[in-house]
Amino acid sequence: MQQAAESKWSLALKTYLLRRPVTLAAALCTVSFAAFWAAQRAADVSMIDLMVYRAEGWAVRNGYDLYAMRATYADLPTTYPPFAALLFLPLTLLDVDDMRSVATFVNLGLLVVLVHLSLRLLGRPLEAPRPAAALGIAAVAVWCEPVWTTLRYGQINLLLAALVLWDLTRRSGHRWAGVGIGVAAGIKLTPALFAVFLALCGLVHGWRRLRRTGRAEALWNPWLRQAAVATVTFLGTALLSALVLPYDSRRFWGGTLFDSGRVGRTEITDNQALSGVAARLLHTGEPGVPWAAAAVLTAVLGLGAAVAATLAGQRRLPCGHAWGAVACAVTALLISPISWSHHWVWCVPLVLLLGTEARRRAGGLPPVAFALTALVFGSYALWWVPHDPDAPRALELRQNGAQMLLSACYPLVGTAFLVLTATVALRGALRDRRGTGNRREGRGARTAGRIRPSADAPSPRPLADRPTASRPRAQAPGTVAHASGAAVDASGNAADVSQAVAKE
């Protein structure tokens, strides 16, 4: 009797959870996060970067020289702009244990936010409710190497990615669109590339409209506005820092900014930028010109592919705005002088994008690309090589071919993704051009074969005399009607990166 009652209760609980996907996903996410928290504590993670942030806050609070400071047993310096140190001031109000707990809790919450924003960027690709999908995916994503390492060090990568994606998923013309990117760039300079990306999208789109309309006012568009807001916000963070910390601001912008040696050693496995690949390939800690040339080429390819994908339009390239945003992020990671493995938290929207393409096209390359990318970021393969960051001469400078491939797995995936983005954007453009040509030929053929009415044939019934049901609805001047009855601006005005995903 007791066993039957327990079985009945278990069945009722299972039915309840299956009918409430958000509750089930929340339960799974809680279990996964709790296990993650326990694993991090068992590994005795130091959260060394979080300790540096706290030391920066203390330096500001006590009026010390921010860029002469050294913190923790590793003697780590300050590398971020002075605006970041102002944001780290609240960390000085907590003791170390409480600070670590709060930072872990906040980062886990930011991971859920990042997944949610990634799904919004992709236009809700799953049938499940978005909260359930975000919680379920976050329960798995927390175990990938970039996210694990971010929480291990107490880093701010999830915050920066969330700020950028929050910006890129705003509706067109939103008054705050651009602020997130500006603040993220004020904390750490790398996200500033998104402002360049938006400006390029706006310039290309504006030039196209100018050629169609011939009006100078057609140049201005939401992309340019968002880039301008991001730039002004970034300059505002620099101005605020200059007013509060004038000496530290002069030191940073006058020289510390260009001292890449403060960040760390280029050749170690931790560095998953092109500079690290070049250093390990050339067996030198200073890759110099080869890295600079590769970075320039990658910047041109990456930004060009990102702009082309974003401007392709939903019909030619589904999720083109997502392809563009992720391509810009990958470009920034590749060309940065130093990109530690935990900076690659952009693997979350990257894997989700490829997964969406794999669901949309079940055969061919997308499923393979999705599986391989998820495997690379979830396998911790870059740490399968000999490494010792404290060795006088890095072990990575004596790598063989297989070890070089393993220690370059993130840049290889990133470069392959940029090539894939350029390919799908070009394919969409060619498909649209062929479709336009076929439509023109079809119209010409129909016109050539049309029988002209004779002079004594009855004239067509005037539009005003036709039944009301067949009469088209009144439209604003300069619009054309689609089959669905919706009117679209004849100038072809396109939405910005965020418009395609603003409606949920």
Wavefront OBJ file of the C-alpha trace (Angstrom):
o trace
v 0.000 0.000 0.000
v 2.789 2.426 0.934
v 4.739 1.564 -2.229
v 1.662 2.214 -4.402
v 1.103 5.577 -2.701
v 4.726 6.596 -3.280
v 4.505 5.546 -6.929
v 1.303 7.551 -7.344
v 2.895 10.603 -5.703
v 5.980 10.289 -7.951
v 3.816 10.081 -11.058
v 1.835 13.128 -9.964
v 5.028 15.107 -9.372
v 6.408 14.132 -12.784
v 3.175 15.152 -14.500
v 3.171 18.453 -12.627
v 6.723 19.291 -13.688
v 6.227 18.307 -17.317
v 3.206 20.580 -17.541
v 5.222 23.434 -16.064
v 8.474 23.655 -18.067
v 9.670 26.773 -16.267
v 9.426 25.059 -12.893
v 11.230 21.986 -14.208
v 13.985 24.087 -15.834
v 14.403 26.138 -12.668
v 14.794 22.952 -10.627
v 17.392 21.529 -13.019
v 19.249 24.846 -13.114
v 19.298 25.051 -9.317
v 20.734 21.537 -9.036
v 23.377 22.263 -11.696
v 24.385 25.578 -10.125
v 24.565 24.009 -6.665
v 26.823 21.257 -8.008
v 28.944 23.881 -9.762
v 29.258 25.912 -6.569
v 30.303 22.796 -4.633
v 32.846 21.863 -7.330
v 34.389 25.331 -7.256
v 34.666 25.230 -3.482
v 36.179 21.746 -3.611
v 38.731 22.997 -6.125
v 39.544 25.852 -3.717
v 39.349 28.492 -6.439
v 41.224 31.657 -5.577
v 39.103 34.205 -7.491
v 42.373 36.023 -7.939
v 41.042 38.595 -10.413
v 38.231 39.490 -8.041
v 40.868 40.162 -5.382
v 42.606 42.525 -7.815
v 39.319 44.355 -8.423
v 38.888 44.767 -4.674
v 42.436 46.099 -4.383
v 41.672 48.636 -7.113
v 38.643 49.773 -5.151
v 40.797 50.190 -2.047
v 43.375 52.175 -4.021
v 40.683 54.602 -5.172
v 39.168 54.782 -1.707
v 42.492 55.565 -0.026
v 43.915 57.801 -2.778
v 46.762 55.477 -3.763
v 48.426 55.379 -7.182
v 46.124 53.026 -9.094
v 48.658 51.921 -11.701
v 51.559 51.508 -9.286
v 49.520 49.071 -7.198
v 50.271 45.335 -7.075
v 47.835 42.840 -5.608
v 47.683 39.168 -4.516
v 50.510 36.654 -4.274
v 50.954 36.869 -8.072
v 51.843 40.582 -7.863
v 49.187 41.521 -10.439
v 48.836 45.150 -11.649
v 45.813 47.184 -12.682
v 45.048 46.837 -16.404
v 41.546 48.318 -16.840
v 40.641 51.991 -17.392
v 40.158 54.051 -14.219
v 36.367 54.000 -14.681
v 36.400 50.303 -13.798
v 38.134 51.042 -10.501
v 35.303 53.423 -9.597
v 32.811 50.606 -10.132
v 34.880 48.293 -7.908
v 34.497 50.586 -4.888
v 31.511 48.618 -3.446
v 33.733 45.524 -3.179
v 35.610 47.240 -0.343
v 32.443 47.179 1.777
v 32.441 43.360 1.977
v 34.835 40.956 3.608
v 36.590 38.472 1.344
v 34.341 35.450 1.947
v 31.127 37.414 1.476
v 32.551 39.094 -1.605
v 33.378 35.741 -3.198
v 29.914 34.361 -2.478
v 28.185 37.459 -3.842
v 30.382 37.481 -6.960
v 29.606 33.812 -7.673
v 25.884 34.345 -7.178
v 25.853 37.437 -9.424
v 27.869 35.709 -12.154
v 25.488 32.737 -12.180
v 22.589 35.154 -12.553
v 24.411 36.967 -15.362
v 24.855 33.656 -17.170
v 21.070 33.173 -17.206
v 20.689 36.755 -18.468
v 23.298 36.137 -21.190
v 21.455 33.034 -22.409
v 18.131 34.902 -22.326
v 19.546 37.785 -24.379
v 21.158 35.337 -26.812
v 17.788 33.678 -27.396
v 16.227 37.108 -27.905
v 18.954 37.928 -30.425
v 18.109 34.710 -32.271
v 14.396 35.516 -32.332
v 13.122 32.788 -29.985
v 14.371 29.719 -31.901
v 12.913 27.148 -29.423
v 9.320 26.083 -28.842
v 9.753 26.115 -25.055
v 9.024 29.334 -23.123
v 12.074 31.568 -23.138
v 12.542 31.527 -19.317
v 12.503 27.729 -19.345
v 14.917 27.612 -22.283
v 17.254 30.158 -20.654
v 17.363 28.286 -17.353
v 17.825 24.896 -19.026
v 20.612 26.052 -21.310
v 22.353 27.934 -18.488
v 22.344 24.711 -16.441
v 24.537 23.158 -19.136
v 26.537 26.228 -20.225
v 27.883 26.807 -16.710
v 30.168 23.788 -17.165
v 31.907 24.974 -20.353
v 35.518 26.079 -19.969
v 35.160 29.861 -20.513
v 32.302 30.133 -18.011
v 33.983 27.858 -15.459
v 37.197 29.875 -15.674
v 35.318 33.176 -15.474
v 33.793 32.166 -12.153
v 37.029 30.550 -11.005
v 38.860 33.874 -11.316
v 35.880 36.066 -10.380
v 36.025 37.813 -13.742
v 33.574 40.332 -15.255
v 33.279 38.806 -18.745
v 29.634 37.788 -18.319
v 28.742 41.336 -17.286
v 30.413 42.834 -20.360
v 28.771 40.353 -22.752
v 25.360 40.953 -21.151
v 25.745 44.738 -21.488
v 26.581 44.424 -25.185
v 23.778 41.974 -25.959
v 21.305 44.078 -23.991
v 22.215 46.921 -26.339
v 21.975 44.881 -29.514
v 18.534 43.527 -28.637
v 16.896 46.929 -28.049
v 14.146 47.986 -30.407
v 15.006 50.382 -33.202
v 15.437 53.930 -31.981
v 15.366 53.020 -28.286
v 16.645 56.004 -26.309
v 19.144 53.881 -24.352
v 20.426 51.859 -27.322
v 24.207 52.286 -27.289
v 24.613 52.977 -23.580
v 25.430 49.367 -22.733
v 28.233 49.193 -25.289
v 29.620 52.547 -24.114
v 29.667 51.449 -20.466
v 31.231 48.093 -21.362
v 33.952 49.884 -23.339
v 34.531 52.213 -20.397
v 35.139 49.208 -18.145
v 37.281 47.343 -20.660
v 38.246 48.729 -24.051
v 37.618 45.643 -26.207
v 33.809 46.086 -26.515
v 34.459 49.416 -28.262
v 34.757 47.401 -31.483
v 30.964 47.021 -31.405
v 30.623 50.791 -31.805
v 32.833 50.555 -34.905
v 30.699 47.681 -36.167
v 27.471 49.667 -35.707
v 29.002 52.711 -37.384
v 30.026 50.629 -40.404
v 26.525 49.135 -40.655
v 25.064 52.629 -40.519
v 27.439 54.044 -43.110
v 26.830 51.237 -45.611
v 23.074 51.352 -45.111
v 23.028 55.152 -45.305
v 25.055 55.132 -48.515
v 22.623 52.682 -50.089
v 19.671 54.902 -49.163
v 21.475 57.989 -50.420
v 22.040 56.352 -53.806
v 18.346 55.397 -54.018
v 16.813 58.634 -52.830
v 19.469 61.261 -53.490
v 18.576 62.977 -50.206
v 21.325 63.771 -47.712
v 19.016 63.154 -44.738
v 18.774 59.512 -45.810
v 22.301 58.986 -44.486
v 21.175 59.118 -40.837
v 19.747 55.856 -39.477
v 19.341 53.943 -36.180
v 22.709 52.186 -36.561
v 24.572 55.470 -36.687
v 22.530 56.784 -33.778
v 23.366 53.730 -31.671
v 27.067 54.031 -32.524
v 26.974 57.727 -31.613
v 25.277 57.028 -28.269
v 27.860 54.334 -27.509
v 30.709 56.728 -28.328
v 29.279 59.544 -26.230
v 28.675 57.170 -23.310
v 32.251 55.880 -23.506
v 33.599 59.434 -23.566
v 31.367 60.174 -20.595
v 32.991 57.365 -18.594
v 36.429 58.722 -19.465
v 35.389 62.257 -18.479
v 33.956 61.085 -15.166
v 37.173 59.219 -14.426
v 39.235 62.286 -15.326
v 37.230 64.419 -12.921
v 37.409 61.952 -10.017
v 40.828 60.407 -10.725
v 42.787 62.974 -12.780
v 46.259 61.594 -12.050
v 45.317 57.964 -12.746
v 43.485 58.988 -15.911
v 46.564 60.773 -17.233
v 48.717 57.750 -16.450
v 46.378 55.296 -18.162
v 45.615 57.245 -21.344
v 49.155 58.634 -21.529
v 51.084 55.370 -21.529
v 49.735 52.473 -19.465
v 47.160 51.750 -22.165
v 49.922 50.775 -24.608
v 51.884 48.563 -22.196
v 50.564 45.100 -23.125
v 53.204 43.489 -20.922
v 51.171 44.457 -17.866
v 48.377 42.119 -18.926
v 50.477 38.942 -19.065
v 52.715 36.759 -21.187
v 51.676 36.466 -24.795
v 52.938 32.935 -25.446
v 51.169 30.975 -22.697
v 48.224 28.687 -23.444
v 45.849 30.938 -21.528
v 46.127 33.486 -24.354
v 43.603 32.420 -26.994
v 44.097 35.393 -29.302
v 45.937 35.384 -32.624
v 48.928 36.886 -30.821
v 49.221 33.743 -28.685
v 48.964 31.471 -31.709
v 51.683 33.448 -33.517
v 53.939 33.456 -30.447
v 53.686 29.700 -29.964
v 54.064 29.037 -33.683
v 57.186 31.216 -33.948
v 58.550 30.088 -30.544
v 58.916 33.638 -29.322
v 57.283 35.825 -26.723
v 57.130 38.771 -29.159
v 55.261 37.776 -32.359
v 55.562 41.342 -33.717
v 54.867 41.923 -37.409
v 53.371 38.476 -38.238
v 50.754 38.917 -35.539
v 50.021 42.524 -36.572
v 49.489 41.465 -40.193
v 47.216 38.590 -39.174
v 45.258 40.893 -36.859
v 44.670 43.463 -39.614
v 43.495 40.815 -42.083
v 41.228 39.268 -39.478
v 39.757 42.651 -38.562
v 38.926 43.351 -42.214
v 37.426 39.887 -42.747
v 35.565 39.838 -39.464
v 34.029 43.301 -39.627
v 33.251 42.909 -43.321
v 31.486 39.593 -42.699
v 29.642 41.024 -39.671
v 28.358 44.039 -41.608
v 27.378 41.946 -44.643
v 25.478 39.448 -42.483
v 23.676 42.167 -40.527
v 22.572 44.041 -43.663
v 21.582 40.883 -45.538
v 18.055 40.964 -44.151
v 15.895 38.244 -42.647
v 14.738 36.881 -46.007
v 18.203 36.420 -47.421
v 19.887 35.333 -44.166
v 17.739 34.272 -41.212
v 19.257 35.514 -37.934
v 21.602 37.760 -39.925
v 21.730 40.244 -37.048
v 22.897 37.425 -34.744
v 25.545 36.316 -37.231
v 26.824 39.890 -37.358
v 26.902 40.427 -33.590
v 28.708 37.163 -32.840
v 31.139 37.713 -35.719
v 32.035 41.125 -34.280
v 32.623 39.586 -30.836
v 34.821 36.834 -32.278
v 36.790 39.412 -34.265
v 37.445 41.423 -31.112
v 38.654 38.319 -29.297
v 40.975 37.301 -32.136
v 42.656 40.663 -32.752
v 43.031 41.694 -29.113
v 46.670 41.636 -27.911
v 45.596 39.273 -25.122
v 42.399 37.207 -24.960
v 42.443 34.826 -22.031
v 40.344 31.675 -22.368
v 37.718 33.061 -19.984
v 37.138 36.013 -22.326
v 35.499 33.544 -24.719
v 32.151 33.515 -22.860
v 30.818 34.614 -26.258
v 30.886 30.894 -26.990
v 27.384 30.808 -25.428
v 25.636 32.864 -28.160
v 27.983 31.325 -30.743
v 26.932 27.752 -29.914
v 23.261 28.773 -29.682
v 23.475 30.402 -33.115
v 24.996 27.306 -34.680
v 22.438 25.144 -32.878
v 19.629 27.249 -34.327
v 21.066 26.816 -37.816
v 21.395 23.064 -37.206
v 17.673 22.879 -36.289
v 16.713 24.948 -39.309
v 18.809 22.855 -41.711
v 19.027 19.324 -40.343
v 21.569 18.114 -42.902
v 24.955 19.283 -44.116
v 27.445 21.547 -42.390
v 25.406 23.283 -39.616
v 24.921 20.207 -37.371
v 28.607 19.309 -37.713
v 29.723 22.862 -36.947
v 27.422 22.986 -33.929
v 28.671 19.682 -32.515
v 32.363 20.468 -33.032
v 32.069 23.961 -31.549
v 30.208 22.711 -28.477
v 32.826 19.972 -28.067
v 35.748 22.408 -28.243
v 34.372 24.781 -25.615
v 33.147 21.988 -23.380
v 36.178 19.700 -23.515
v 38.860 21.917 -21.883
v 41.132 20.680 -24.699
v 43.443 23.715 -24.567
v 44.665 22.560 -21.143
v 45.761 19.151 -22.432
v 49.190 20.569 -23.283
v 52.157 21.125 -20.905
v 51.852 24.584 -19.352
v 53.308 26.450 -16.410
v 52.687 30.213 -16.330
v 55.312 30.655 -13.597
v 58.158 28.960 -15.497
v 61.066 31.284 -16.464
v 60.696 30.105 -20.070
v 57.170 29.118 -21.043
v 56.715 25.440 -21.867
v 54.491 26.496 -24.761
v 57.544 27.706 -26.675
v 58.615 24.072 -27.116
v 55.322 22.683 -28.413
v 55.024 20.161 -31.227
v 52.415 20.357 -33.982
v 49.628 18.525 -32.133
v 50.136 20.610 -29.008
v 49.997 23.809 -31.055
v 46.648 22.753 -32.508
v 45.238 22.006 -29.058
v 46.458 25.276 -27.579
v 44.981 27.177 -30.556
v 41.547 25.542 -30.514
v 39.566 28.717 -29.715
v 41.243 30.885 -32.393
v 40.773 28.078 -34.926
v 37.061 27.848 -34.137
v 36.770 31.635 -34.221
v 38.496 31.946 -37.595
v 36.369 29.152 -39.056
v 33.242 30.926 -37.811
v 34.254 34.185 -39.495
v 34.791 32.335 -42.771
v 31.416 30.641 -42.354
v 29.742 33.994 -41.648
v 31.269 35.518 -44.784
v 30.166 32.488 -46.808
v 26.531 32.501 -45.683
v 26.295 36.279 -46.121
v 27.706 36.058 -49.660
v 25.450 33.123 -50.484
v 22.412 35.066 -49.313
v 23.387 38.055 -51.451
v 23.885 35.884 -54.541
v 20.588 34.078 -53.929
v 18.777 37.392 -53.702
v 20.418 38.651 -56.892
v 19.403 35.498 -58.787
v 15.883 35.783 -57.406
v 15.638 39.394 -58.527
v 16.831 38.471 -62.001
v 14.310 35.625 -62.288
v 11.459 37.885 -61.194
v 12.406 40.460 -63.815
v 12.562 37.806 -66.527
v 9.184 36.467 -65.414
v 7.596 39.893 -65.609
v 9.055 40.443 -69.064
v 7.762 37.117 -70.331
v 4.272 37.763 -68.978
v 4.214 41.218 -70.560
v 5.401 39.911 -73.931
v 2.731 37.197 -74.032
v -0.157 39.391 -72.905
v -3.041 39.876 -75.408
v -3.839 43.505 -75.972
v -7.542 44.386 -75.999
v -9.048 45.604 -79.276
v -10.338 49.120 -79.708
v -13.986 48.098 -79.374
v -13.438 45.843 -76.362
v -15.089 46.989 -73.112
v -12.822 48.977 -70.895
v -11.827 47.572 -67.475
v -14.177 48.333 -64.631
v -13.040 51.490 -62.811
v -11.476 50.879 -59.431
v -13.956 53.194 -57.705
v -16.876 51.102 -59.041
v -15.500 47.774 -57.825
v -16.937 46.105 -54.740
v -15.619 47.438 -51.433
v -14.230 44.038 -50.417
v -11.757 44.055 -53.298
v -10.728 47.638 -52.849
v -7.282 48.011 -51.254
v -6.952 49.842 -47.981
v -5.720 53.426 -48.050
v -1.965 53.715 -47.659
v 0.397 56.482 -46.810
v 2.228 58.053 -49.736
v 5.463 56.317 -50.588
v 4.398 52.852 -49.423
v 3.728 49.615 -51.253
v 1.368 46.892 -50.133
v 2.453 43.316 -49.575
v 0.190 40.307 -50.073
v -0.421 40.249 -46.358
v -1.873 43.753 -46.521
v 0.983 45.355 -44.615
v 2.443 48.559 -45.986
v 6.204 48.869 -46.261
v 8.239 51.998 -46.858
v 9.133 52.132 -50.524
v 12.562 53.494 -49.708
v 13.396 50.098 -48.272
v 14.309 51.394 -44.829
v 15.904 48.555 -42.901
v 15.822 48.066 -39.154
v 19.007 48.129 -37.136
v 20.713 45.230 -35.403
v 18.228 45.278 -32.577
v 14.903 45.793 -34.460
v 14.572 42.233 -35.743
v 14.567 40.851 -32.232
v 12.761 43.563 -30.276
v 9.337 41.894 -30.596
v 9.084 38.780 -28.525
l 1 2 3 4 5 6 7 8 9 10 11 12 13 14 15 16 17 18 19 20 21 22 23 24 25 26 27 28 29 30 31 32 33 34 35 36 37 38 39 40 41 42 43 44 45 46 47 48 49 50 51 52 53 54 55 56 57 58 59 60 61 62 63 64 65 66 67 68 69 70 71 72 73 74 75 76 77 78 79 80 81 82 83 84 85 86 87 88 89 90 91 92 93 94 95 96 97 98 99 100 101 102 103 104 105 106 107 108 109 110 111 112 113 114 115 116 117 118 119 120 121 122 123 124 125 126 127 128 129 130 131 132 133 134 135 136 137 138 139 140 141 142 143 144 145 146 147 148 149 150 151 152 153 154 155 156 157 158 159 160 161 162 163 164 165 166 167 168 169 170 171 172 173 174 175 176 177 178 179 180 181 182 183 184 185 186 187 188 189 190 191 192 193 194 195 196 197 198 199 200 201 202 203 204 205 206 207 208 209 210 211 212 213 214 215 216 217 218 219 220 221 222 223 224 225 226 227 228 229 230 231 232 233 234 235 236 237 238 239 240 241 242 243 244 245 246 247 248 249 250 251 252 253 254 255 256 257 258 259 260 261 262 263 264 265 266 267 268 269 270 271 272 273 274 275 276 277 278 279 280 281 282 283 284 285 286 287 288 289 290 291 292 293 294 295 296 297 298 299 300 301 302 303 304 305 306 307 308 309 310 311 312 313 314 315 316 317 318 319 320 321 322 323 324 325 326 327 328 329 330 331 332 333 334 335 336 337 338 339 340 341 342 343 344 345 346 347 348 349 350 351 352 353 354 355 356 357 358 359 360 361 362 363 364 365 366 367 368 369 370 371 372 373 374 375 376 377 378 379 380 381 382 383 384 385 386 387 388 389 390 391 392 393 394 395 396 397 398 399 400 401 402 403 404 405 406 407 408 409 410 411 412 413 414 415 416 417 418 419 420 421 422 423 424 425 426 427 428 429 430 431 432 433 434 435 436 437 438 439 440 441 442 443 444 445 446 447 448 449 450 451 452 453 454 455 456 457 458 459 460 461 462 463 464 465 466 467 468 469 470 471 472 473 474 475 476 477 478 479 480 481 482 483 484 485 486 487 488 489 490 491 492 493 494 495 496 497 498 499 500 501 502 503 504
